[in-house]
Amino acid sequence: MHSVRIGTWNLGRSGAFHRTRIPRQIHALQQRNADLWVLTEAHDANIPPGGHVSSSAPHGDFHQKGEHRVVLWSRFALRPVATEDALSTVAARLEVPWLDRPLLVYGTVISPAQGGVVQRPALSWQRHLDMVQRQRAEWLRLRQEFPDHALCVAGDFNANLDATASYGSVDPRHSLLQGLADAGLQCLTTDDKRDPLEQGVGRAGVAHVCFSALEGLESRLEAWPASAEGYRLSDQSGILVELSWPQPQVQSWLDSTGSS
């Protein structure tokens, strides 16, 4: 079986604050050997060297040059796809050599519970729910616009996706799960799947990787804590999903390209 490794990590705006974390963050990213990263609260300085990069537009709440709410990094060439919210989302198409169809990846940061509350134009969870509603409509639109692509939605959802989770509101959680289902996606990082992860990572994650429900798809989780060797790397742990397909998927791609 061949596989692709997709990870997501909130880097905690270390490009603006705690810049001493950056070398260790890059080291941690390189250790994971991912094929595709969806990095959130990122900065040009903590993107791994090499690869191909597509970033969200500068956000008004991020005042330091080089900051982005979302950054896509890939071993494979990226072809950007426009999104409705260019500040908090970024999308691109790519070819994964051993997958029998192109891949469309959509990286996101969804507003936390208190988004807009301090400034008083929103109630708790209001902006979160608004973003969920807009994004689920966009996932469905992209699914219809690129029907021959596999779809991956990943990033910081700012919500646990289990009914017993400690962070999240019932309405947006149900809306998120329904939106994923409508777009033919399965969440590979819900809390019940995190039980066997290494000590110190814990359950109740708010970052997720969701992928098209392809026949024969298998997934394996890896994670790492927010601190390592006594150093704080971020406010959140990171998570990575290794996706595998059976050999026939590889052969069908070779046949379509005329490779031997």
C-alpha positions as CSV (number, residue, x, y, z in Angstrom):
1,M,0.0,0.0,0.0
2,H,1.1,3.6,-0.7
3,S,0.2,6.5,1.6
4,V,0.1,10.2,2.0
5,R,0.8,12.0,5.3
6,I,-1.4,15.1,6.1
7,G,-0.8,17.1,9.2
8,T,-2.2,20.2,10.9
9,W,-0.8,22.3,13.7
10,N,-1.6,25.7,15.2
11,L,1.8,27.5,15.6
12,G,0.4,30.1,18.0
13,R,1.6,33.2,16.1
14,S,5.2,32.5,16.9
15,G,6.2,34.7,14.1
16,A,4.9,37.7,16.1
17,F,5.4,36.4,19.6
18,H,7.8,33.8,21.1
19,R,10.1,33.8,18.1
20,T,12.6,31.6,19.9
21,R,10.1,28.8,19.3
22,I,10.5,28.9,15.6
23,P,13.6,26.7,15.2
24,R,12.1,23.9,17.4
25,Q,8.8,24.2,15.5
26,I,10.5,23.7,12.2
27,H,12.4,20.8,13.6
28,A,9.2,19.2,14.9
29,L,7.6,19.7,11.5
30,Q,10.5,18.1,9.6
31,Q,10.5,15.2,12.0
32,R,6.9,14.3,10.9
33,N,7.9,13.9,7.3
34,A,4.5,15.1,6.1
35,D,3.5,15.3,2.4
36,L,1.0,18.1,3.1
37,W,0.8,20.6,6.0
38,V,-2.2,22.8,7.0
39,L,-0.5,25.3,9.3
40,T,-2.5,27.8,11.3
41,E,-1.6,31.0,13.0
42,A,1.6,30.7,11.0
43,H,4.3,33.0,9.7
44,D,6.6,32.9,6.7
45,A,9.5,32.2,9.2
46,N,8.1,28.9,10.5
47,I,7.2,27.3,7.2
48,P,9.5,24.3,6.5
49,P,12.1,24.9,3.8
50,G,11.5,23.5,0.3
51,G,8.1,22.3,-0.9
52,H,5.3,24.5,-2.4
53,V,3.4,27.1,-0.4
54,S,0.0,28.8,-0.7
55,S,-1.1,31.2,2.1
56,S,-4.2,33.0,3.1
57,A,-4.3,36.8,2.7
58,P,-3.0,39.0,5.5
59,H,-5.6,39.3,8.3
60,G,-6.5,42.6,10.0
61,D,-6.1,41.0,13.5
62,F,-2.6,39.9,12.6
63,H,-0.4,43.0,12.6
64,Q,3.0,41.5,11.9
65,K,4.3,41.3,8.3
66,G,4.5,37.7,7.1
67,E,1.7,36.4,9.3
68,H,-1.1,34.2,7.9
69,R,-4.1,32.5,9.5
70,V,-3.6,29.5,7.3
71,V,-0.7,28.2,5.2
72,L,-0.6,25.2,2.9
73,W,2.7,23.5,2.5
74,S,3.1,20.5,0.1
75,R,5.7,18.3,-1.5
76,F,3.7,18.5,-4.6
77,A,2.9,21.5,-6.8
78,L,-0.1,23.5,-5.7
79,R,-2.6,25.2,-8.0
80,P,-4.5,27.8,-5.9
81,V,-8.3,27.8,-5.8
82,A,-10.2,30.9,-4.8
83,T,-12.2,30.8,-1.5
84,E,-14.9,33.1,-0.2
85,D,-13.0,34.1,2.9
86,A,-9.4,34.7,1.7
87,L,-8.4,35.8,5.2
88,S,-9.3,32.6,7.1
89,T,-9.2,29.9,4.4
90,V,-6.9,28.8,1.6
91,A,-7.5,26.1,-1.0
92,A,-5.4,24.5,-3.7
93,R,-5.4,21.5,-6.1
94,L,-2.6,19.0,-6.3
95,E,-1.6,15.7,-7.8
96,V,-0.6,12.9,-5.4
97,P,1.2,10.4,-7.6
98,W,-0.3,7.2,-6.1
99,L,-3.9,8.5,-5.8
100,D,-6.1,7.8,-8.8
101,R,-7.6,11.3,-8.8
102,P,-6.5,14.9,-8.1
103,L,-6.7,16.2,-4.6
104,L,-8.4,19.5,-3.5
105,V,-7.3,20.7,-0.1
106,Y,-9.1,23.4,1.9
107,G,-7.3,24.8,5.0
108,T,-9.2,26.8,7.6
109,V,-9.3,28.6,10.9
110,I,-12.8,28.8,12.3
111,S,-13.5,31.6,14.8
112,P,-13.2,30.6,18.5
113,A,-16.1,30.9,21.0
114,Q,-15.2,34.5,22.0
115,G,-14.6,35.8,18.5
116,G,-16.0,39.3,18.3
117,V,-17.3,39.2,21.9
118,V,-14.8,41.5,23.5
119,Q,-15.4,44.1,20.7
120,R,-19.1,43.6,21.3
121,P,-20.5,43.0,17.8
122,A,-21.1,39.3,18.5
123,L,-22.3,36.9,21.2
124,S,-20.4,33.9,22.3
125,W,-20.1,31.3,19.5
126,Q,-22.0,33.5,17.1
127,R,-19.1,34.2,14.8
128,H,-18.1,30.6,15.0
129,L,-21.5,29.4,13.9
130,D,-21.6,32.0,11.1
131,M,-18.3,30.8,9.8
132,V,-19.4,27.1,10.0
133,Q,-22.5,27.9,8.0
134,R,-20.5,29.7,5.3
135,Q,-17.8,27.1,5.0
136,R,-20.0,24.1,4.9
137,A,-21.8,25.8,1.9
138,E,-18.4,26.3,0.3
139,W,-17.3,22.7,0.9
140,L,-20.5,21.5,-0.9
141,R,-19.9,24.0,-3.8
142,L,-16.3,22.9,-4.2
143,R,-17.4,19.2,-4.1
144,Q,-19.8,20.0,-7.0
145,E,-17.3,22.2,-8.9
146,F,-14.5,19.5,-8.7
147,P,-16.5,16.2,-8.7
148,D,-13.5,14.2,-9.9
149,H,-11.2,15.3,-7.0
150,A,-10.7,13.9,-3.6
151,L,-11.4,16.6,-1.0
152,C,-9.5,17.3,2.2
153,V,-10.6,19.9,4.7
154,A,-8.2,20.5,7.6
155,G,-7.1,23.1,10.1
156,D,-8.2,24.6,13.4
157,F,-11.9,24.1,13.8
158,N,-11.9,25.5,17.3
159,A,-14.4,22.8,18.3
160,N,-14.3,19.2,19.5
161,L,-16.4,17.0,17.3
162,D,-17.6,14.4,19.8
163,A,-20.9,14.9,21.6
164,T,-19.1,14.6,25.0
165,A,-16.4,17.0,24.1
166,S,-15.6,19.9,26.4
167,Y,-15.1,22.7,23.9
168,G,-17.8,23.5,21.5
169,S,-21.5,24.4,21.2
170,V,-24.1,21.9,20.1
171,D,-25.5,23.8,17.1
172,P,-22.2,24.5,15.4
173,R,-20.9,21.0,16.1
174,H,-24.0,19.4,14.5
175,S,-23.7,21.9,11.6
176,L,-20.0,21.0,11.1
177,L,-20.7,17.3,11.1
178,Q,-23.6,17.6,8.8
179,G,-21.6,19.9,6.4
180,L,-18.8,17.3,6.3
181,A,-21.3,14.5,5.6
182,D,-23.0,16.5,2.8
183,A,-19.6,17.0,1.1
184,G,-18.9,13.3,1.4
185,L,-16.2,13.8,4.0
186,Q,-15.3,11.8,7.1
187,C,-13.5,13.4,10.1
188,L,-10.4,11.3,10.8
189,T,-9.5,13.0,14.1
190,T,-12.6,13.0,16.3
191,D,-11.8,12.4,20.0
192,D,-12.8,8.8,20.0
193,K,-10.0,8.1,17.4
194,R,-7.4,9.9,19.6
195,D,-7.5,7.5,22.5
196,P,-4.4,5.5,21.5
197,L,-2.3,8.6,21.0
198,E,0.9,9.2,23.0
199,Q,0.8,10.4,26.5
200,G,0.7,14.1,26.9
201,V,-1.3,14.7,23.8
202,G,-4.7,13.9,25.2
203,R,-8.1,13.9,23.8
204,A,-10.5,16.8,23.1
205,G,-8.6,18.2,20.1
206,V,-9.9,21.2,18.1
207,A,-7.7,20.7,15.0
208,H,-9.0,18.2,12.5
209,V,-8.2,16.4,9.2
210,C,-11.3,15.4,7.2
211,F,-11.0,13.5,3.9
212,S,-13.3,12.1,1.2
213,A,-14.8,8.7,2.2
214,L,-13.0,6.7,-0.5
215,E,-13.4,3.0,-0.8
216,G,-10.5,1.1,0.9
217,L,-9.2,4.2,2.6
218,E,-7.3,3.4,5.8
219,S,-6.0,6.0,8.3
220,R,-3.5,6.1,11.2
221,L,-3.0,9.0,13.6
222,E,0.1,10.5,15.0
223,A,0.3,13.4,17.4
224,W,2.8,15.4,19.4
225,P,2.4,17.6,22.5
226,A,2.6,21.3,22.7
227,S,5.7,21.0,24.8
228,A,8.9,18.9,24.2
229,E,12.0,18.5,26.3
230,G,10.9,21.2,28.6
231,Y,10.3,23.8,25.9
232,R,6.9,25.2,24.9
233,L,6.3,24.8,21.2
234,S,2.8,26.1,20.9
235,D,-0.5,26.4,22.8
236,Q,-1.9,23.3,21.0
237,S,-0.6,19.8,20.2
238,G,-0.3,18.9,16.6
239,I,-1.8,16.0,14.7
240,L,-1.1,14.1,11.5
241,V,-3.0,11.5,9.6
242,E,-1.3,8.9,7.4
243,L,-3.8,7.8,4.7
244,S,-3.3,4.5,2.8
245,W,-5.0,3.0,-0.3
246,P,-4.8,-0.5,-1.6
247,Q,-2.6,-1.3,-4.6
248,P,-5.4,-1.1,-7.3
249,Q,-5.6,2.6,-6.7
250,V,-1.9,2.9,-7.6
251,Q,-2.3,0.8,-10.7
252,S,-5.2,2.7,-12.0
253,W,-3.2,5.9,-11.8
254,L,-0.3,4.3,-13.6
255,D,-2.6,3.1,-16.4
256,S,-4.1,6.6,-16.9
257,T,-0.6,8.1,-17.3
258,G,0.8,5.4,-19.5
259,S,3.5,4.6,-17.0
260,S,5.0,1.2,-16.8
